[in-house]
Amino acid sequence: MTYISNDVMNEIRNKTDIVDVISKYITLTKRGKNYFGVCPFHDDHSPSMSVSPEKQIYTCFSCGASGNVFTFVADFEKISFAQAVRLLGEKVGISVGGISNFSEKKDEYFEIYELANKFYQNSLFTNLGKNAIEYLKKRNIDKETIKKFGIGLSIQKVSLTDYLKNKKYDIDKLINIGITNDQGNDIFINRIMFPIYDLSGNPVAFSGRIYNTKDTSKYVNTKETDKFKKGKLLYNYHIAKEHLKKNDSIIIMEGQMDVIRASTVGINNCIATMGTALTKDHKNIIKNMTNNIVLCFDGDEAGEKATVNAIELLEDTNIDIKVVRLPNNMDPDEYILKEGKDSFFAQIKNAINLIDYKMELLKKNKDFGNIKDVSSYINSVLKELINEKDDITIELNLKKLSDNFNIDYKTIKNKYNNLVKNKKEIKREIKPKKTYDKYRMAENYLIYYMIRDEKVLNMVENKVGYFPTKNIRELSNEIIYYFHKYGIINIADFISYISDRAEILKAFQDIIAMDIKDEFQIQEIEDYIFVINDYHKEMRINNLNKKLKEEKDPLKQAEISMEIMKIRGGSRNGIRD
């Protein structure tokens, strides 16, 4: 069982500022006393997540995600709460690895891939790796780059499978995770190995490239597994995110070699899709990295198609998108090698904005000597312009259309205005907010104010029989116990305290996400308490009514009726207005 003492968790959290941590994952903008950003836990199109530096918690008012710095990192990185505590502890110089009873075992998958990665890296620098080293040198990949990207070598004469079997790893496991084939031999033989990392920087797969032989497959990749899914990972993410500053841009490429090549000339803010189209999961990762991206895919027709598809996917994210289209069908790797660093820098610096790229794209296969083609082109451009937010860009493009095609500016402007007028608003999907009956609402409000004020906690402890809902009842007990133990309730620390109680943690997070006002009147609290206690009276009355229907003896019926009347005599109706 994983155990980290509450004192250690609190010490780490107190040394960790939630705004600093979350701003490394998503862009935050200060608004009043809080910070706001696009929520990474649902398909958010506008800043729905609030981060409170005062309370050291975050809350999304659309999807209900909430918690402290540990829950954010755990949910974003898809790791356990304990791993998040350990990760943040390391950043502030507090180790939790040696704590008594801390026995979390690292996933065996990661262990195997870490060993495999080291095995391949060591193989590259043996006598059997000299040819591979020479090949990499000819490709202008120096030792520093080899080390940075963990490049290694698979050798036929040295079996990774045998090495891992000697480490007591089961052969079936090695087959299942893509290290070994069904015959018990290495999947990768005589290939330069490029490790592929997950978003947290753990090696989870390999891409092996031929270097001194001919093969029908230039690259061989690890098969997809639970840990390795191309549609959920972006190559070099774990390095690129460390080179990002707020409002910096990310350059998106197609292959890992493009990213590695860019790194050799000092460009480290690149990620790659590893040959697959951008997915919705990629989109969510990217929009939480930056507000600015440059699409720099291969210069061929397939690269153009990938560019268009990426634009269609990312256009509703409010990210500023720019495009680089490399000449002569070259990919970034080839372009840098042939044209040099300065020329590539110029390409990135002069990347064209989205509307200009679209206007050029719309010109394809158009005969501007043909009136229908001209009309079609202008209408297409105007339809794109209604999505443009910058008024100056809109005005310049309207004038350009007027000048280029000798059409009266008013005609163009009127057409544009009509399109804007007729445009239907696209309603973004928001997870419906939970609805509660009056009893659950009273429970939620009491829990919220219990953690805000000692007076409310004491009133609940002394006046509430028990909460009707099991999770709320247990949550209330934990709050009361925590207060009596520590003498204070800190919301962020209390979240850590109940982190191993999934059901009551979720109930607490739902209450935080309700956006309840902090101020309250004592009479409100009295009303909430009355509603809770009234619930029990109603339950007693319902049970007595059921008993009354079943009872045949007139005298006993009269007794039950009197008891019902007595209970009703002590009731009020609902919460006061």
N, C-alpha and C positions, 0 to 999 in steps of 0.2 A: 504494500500500500504506500502511495506517495504521501509524505508528510513534510511540510515546511512550517515552522513555527510562525504564529501570528506576528510576533515581535520582529522577526526577520523580514517578513513580507512588508510590514509597515515601515521598517527602516529603508528598504529599497524604494518603496513608493514615495516616501517623504523626500528622498534624494533624487527623484525622477519627476520632471515637470511634464504633465500630460500634453500640454500644448507643443512643447519641443518634440516629443515623441511622435504624436499624430501628424505634425507638420512635415515629418520625414516621409510619410506615406501619402498624404493628400495635401492639397493647397488650402491653407486656412486664411481667412480674411477677418480682421477684427471689426466687430459691429457692437458698439456699446461696451459692456464689460465682458462679453463673451466673444468667441471666435466661431466662424461658420465655414463649412466646407461641404463638398458633394459627398454624400454618404457612400462608402465603398461596399455596403452590405445589401444594397438593392440597386436596381437600374434607375439611379437618380439623375435628373437632368438639371436640377438647380440646387443650391446649397441648402440641404435639409438637416444637416448634422450640426448641432451646437456643442461646443467644447467650453466648459467652464473652468477657468484657471482657479477660481475661488473654491469651488467644490471638488476640483480635480476629477470630474466625471464628464462623459460625453453622452449626448442623447440625440437620436434621430426622430424627428417629429412626424416622419412619413411611415417608416417601417418599424419603429419601436426599438431599434438597436440602442443599447445603453450599457454603461458600466464604467469601470475605472481603466487605468492605463494597461493593466495586465489583461483584462478581458478583450480590450481593443487589439492588442498585439496577438493574443491567442487566436482570435477570430480572423484577423487579417492574414496572419501567417499560416493559419490552419494547423496550429500546434496546441498542445495541452496547456491548461492554465499554469501548471507547474513549470513547463518548459518556458513559458513567457516570463515567469518570475525569475527563472535562472538566467534567461537571456538578458533581461534588463538589469539583473543583479551584476552580471559581468561588466556591463557598461558603466556602473558606478563603483566598481571595485569590491563588490560583496559576493563571495562565492557561496552557493547553496549546495554544491556538490558533496561536501563533507558533513552535511547535517545529519544528526542521528535520525534513523528511520527513513531517510530519503533514499528510496530504492527504485526510482523510475528507470527502467531499462530502455536503452535506445533501440529504436526499431531495427530489427535484424536486416531489413532491406538496406537501410542506410549504412549499416556496418559493412555489409558485403561490398557495396559500391565504393565506400571509402577505401577499403582494402584493395579492390580492383584498380582504383584510380592510382593509388600509390605504387602498386605492382607495375602498371603500365609506365608510369613516370620513371621508375627505377630502371626498367628495361631499356628505355630510350638512351640512357647514359652508360650502357654497357658496350663492350666491343661489338656485339651483334646489332647495336643501334647506330653505328657510324654512318651507314648509308642514308638512314632516315634523317640524321642530323645534317648531313650534306644537302639532302633534298630541301630541308627546311631553310638552310642558309641561302640556297639558290632562290628560294621563294621570299627572301628577305625577312625571315622569321628568326629573330635572334634569341639568345638564351633567356633574356629578361622576359620576352613575350611568351616563350615556352613555359616559363615558371608562372607567369601571371594567369595564363589560361589553362594551366595544368595539363599541357599536351604530353602524350605518352606514346608508347609503341607496343603493339601485340606481335609476339614472335612465335613462329611455328615450333621452334625447338624448346620453348619454355612454356609449359601449360599453366594457364591461370586456373583452370578447373581443378587440376591436381593440387595446386597451391591452396585453393579454398577448401578442398576436401580434407587436406591435412590440417586445416584450421577447424575441422569438425562441422563444416556446413553441409547440410543434406543435399545430395545431387538433384533431387526433385525440386528443391528450392532454387537451385542455380538455374535449372531449366525454366522454371516458372517465371523468373525475373529477367530472363534474356541474356544470361552470361554464357550458358552452355546449351548445345543442341541435343536432340533426342538420342544421339549416339554416344553422348557423354564427352564430346569434344568441345573445344572453345568455339564460340560463334565467330570471334574476330581473330583472324590469322594474317600476319604480315601486313598490318595496316597502321598508319599513324592515327592515334586515338585522341579524339577531342571530347572531353567530358562535358556532359550537359547537366546543368544544375537547376534545382527547383528555385522558387522565389526566395527561399531562406538561405540559399548557398550550399545546399547538400547535393553531392553528385547523385543523379538518379538514372542516368543513361549515358550511352556513348554514341558518337558518330565516328566510324572508322574509314579512312581514306587510303586508297592504293597509292604507292609512291615509287615502286621499282618493278612493277609487273603490269600486265594488261588484264583487265577484268571487265566483264559486261557492266558491273556495278561500280561506278566511281566511288560512291559512298555507300556504306551499310550502316543502318541505324538500329539501335536497340528496339525490339518490338514494344508496343505500347503496353503499359502495366498500370496498376492502380496508382503508382507514384509518378509514372511518366506518361503524360498525355500532351501531345504537341499543342492541342487546342487550349490548354490551360497554362502553358509555360511560355516564357519569352527568353531566348538565349541572351545571356549577359545581363539580365535584369539585376541580379544581386550586386554586380559591379557598377552598372550605370546609375543605379539609384543613389550610390554613394557620391557620385560626381554631380549630382543635381543640386542646384540651389533654387530657391523659390523663383518661379517664373522663367527658369531656364528651359531649353527645349530638349526634346528627345528625338534622335534620328532613328527611324525604323527602316530596317533593311530585310532582305530575304534570307540570307545564309550566314552561318557562323563565320565563314572565312572572310566575308565582307566586314563583319564587326572586328575581327582580329586585325585585318589589314588597316582599318581606320585607327585602331589603337596604336599601331606602329608609327603613325604620324601625329599622335597626340590627341586624337579625338576619342574620348572615352564614354560619351553619352549616347552610345548606340546600342540598340537591341535588335534581335532578328526573330522572324517567325519560323525559321528552320524549314522553309519550303512549303509551308501550308498557308492557306488563306487566313487572314485575321478573323477571329471568332468573337462571340459576345463576351467570353471570359477574358480574352485579350483586351477587348474594349474597356472592361471594368478595371483591369490592371493599369492600362495606359492613362485613363482619365484621372486616376488617383495619383499618378506620378507627376503630371505637369499640365500646364495650360497651353503649351506650345509644342507642336510636333512637325518634323520634316519627313515626308515620305520619300525615301531614296531607294526605290526598287530597281531591279535590272532594267537596262535600257531597251530590251526587246519587246515584242508584242505582248508576251505573257506578263512582263513587268508592268506594262501599261494597264492591262486588264486587272492586275492585282492592285494597282494604284486606284483605279476607279472603284473597285469593290471596297477597298479600305476607306475611301472617302464616303461612300454610301453608308458604311457601318458607323463611322465616327462623327458624321456631320451633326448629329443631334446632341453632341456632348458639350457644346460651347468651347471646344478646344480650337485654338487658332491653328489651322492646317496650312502648311506650305508644301510645295512639290518640287523635287529635282528629277528631271528626265535626262539621263546620261546619253551621250551621242554614240552612234555606231554599235548599238546593241550591247554595249559594255555593261558589266556589273561593277559595283564599287571597287571590288578587289582588283579587277583588270584595269579600271580607270586610274586608280592611284599608282599602280605599277608602271603604266604606260605614260600617263600625263603628269604624274608627280603630285606632291603634297599641295603646293600652292594652287594648282589648277582645281584640285578637289575642294580646297577651302573656298575658292571663289564660287564654285557650284553651290555649296551649302549657303554661303553668304547671300548669293543672288537667287535663292530659291523663290519661285513665283508664288504669289498668293493664290488662294483657292479659286476665286472668281475669274482671275486671269487664265488660270489653267483650264477651267471649264469652258471659257470662251474660245480658247484655242482648240480644245477637244471638239466643241460643237461645229467648228469649221470643217472638220473631216468629212469628205465625200459630198461637200456642198459645191455647187456650180453657181458662183456669184454673178454670172451672166444670166442666170435664170431667176425670174421674179419670184416664183414659188419657193425656191431654195433660199432666197434672201429673206422673204417673209417668215419662213420656217425658222431660220437662224435667229432673226430678231426676236421672235416670240419665245424661242427657247432660252435666249439670254435673259429676257425680261422675267421669265419664270424663275430663273436662278437668282436674279437680283432681289426678288421679293423676300428671299431668305437671308440676304446680306444685312448686317446690323449697322455698319458704318455708313453714315449719311454721305460723307465725302466720296467714298468709294462708289456709292450708288450714283451720285451726281456726275462724277467723272465718266462713268461707263455709259450713262444715258447720253451725255454730250458726244462721247466717242461714237456711239451708234448713229447719232444724228449726223455727225460730220462724215463718217466713213461711207454712209449710204445715201447722203444728200436727202435726208428726210427731215421735215420740220420738227424742231425740238419739242414743240407743244404736242405734236401727234405722239411722239415717243413717250413723253411725260404722262399724257393722259392715259395711254395704254397701260403704263406701269401703275398709275394710281388706281385704275379699275381692277387690275390684278390684285393689288394690295387689299382693296376694299372687299373683293370677293373671296379672299383667302380664308379658308376655314381654320379655326384654331385647332391645333393638335393638342388634345388633352393627354397629358402624361398619366400613365397608370400609377396609382398610389395604393399601396396595401391598405385596405379598409381598416379604419381604426376600430379597435375592439369596443363593443357595447356591453354595458353591465346593468343589471337590475339595481334597484335602490339599495338593497342589502350589500351587494358587492361594491357599489360606489362608496357607501359609508365605510366599509372595511378598508378600501384603498386610501381614502382620505385620512382615516385614522392612522394607518401605517405611515403615510407620508409625513404627517405632523408629529408622530412619535419620534421620528429620527431628526426632526427639526427642533423640538422643544421638550425639555424635561417635564414641564407641567402636563403636557398631553400624555406623555408616557405614564406618569403617575395616575392620571385620571383613568386611562385604559386599564392599568393594572388593578385599580381599586374598584372600578365601576362596571367593567365589561365581564359578563360571565365567561363566555368564550366566543371566538369568532366562528361563524357558520362554516366557512370554507377551510378545509384541512390545511392547504398550503399557507393561507393567511394566518391561521391559528399558530402553525409552527413558526412562521416568520415573526409573528408578534412575540412568541416565547423567546426566540433568539435575540430579538432587539432588547427585550427586558433583561435577559441574562447578560448580554454584552454590556449594557449600561451599568448594571450592578457590579460587573467585574472591572470595567475600565473607568467608570465615572463620567464618560462622555461618549457621544455617538458621532463618529466621523464617517460620512457616507462612503467615501472612497475606500477607507480601511474596512468598513463593515462588509462591503462587496467581497473583499479578499477573504474575510472571516467566513462567509457562507459559500465560498467558491466551490466547495466539494459537495454542496447540497443543490444539485441541478434544478430541482423543481421549485424550491423556494427562491433560489437565485433568479430564475425566470420570472416568478411572480413579482419579485422586487424590481427587476428591470422594467417590467410592464408598468408598474406604478410610477417609476421615475419618468418614463416616456409619456405619461399623461399630461405633462406640462401644467401641473397644479400650481396655483399661485402660492408664494411663500408666506404671505400674511394671512392671519386668521383671527376670528373672534372666538372667545371662550364659548359663547352661545352656540356657534357652529359645531364645536366639538361635542357639546352636550346633545345637540340634535343627532349627530352621527351615532353617539353612544346609545341614545334612545332607540334609533332604528335597529341597531344590532340586537339590543335586548328585546325589542318588540318582535323580532324574528322568532325568538324562542317562544314567546307567548303565542304567536300565530301557529307554530308547530304543535304546541301543547293543545291549543284549541282544535286544530285539525284532527289530532289523535283522539281527543275527547268526543268530537262529532262522529268520528268513525265508530268509537265505542258505543255512543248513544244509539246509532242506527242498529247495532248488533244486539243491544240490551233489550230484553223482553219484560223485565220486572219494572212496573211503573214507579215504585219507590226509588229504585236505583237510577232510573231515567231522570227522576226529579233531582237526585243528588248530583248527577253528572251535569245537568242543565244549570244548577246553582253554581257549580264549580266554574263552568264556562262564563257565566255572568260575572262571577267574582274576578276572573282573569281579565275580562273585557273592561271591567270597571277601572282597571289601572292603566288603560292604554290611552295613547294619543294617536293622532293621525299624521304619520309621515314626518318629513323634515320641514321645519318652518321655512317660509319664503325669505 
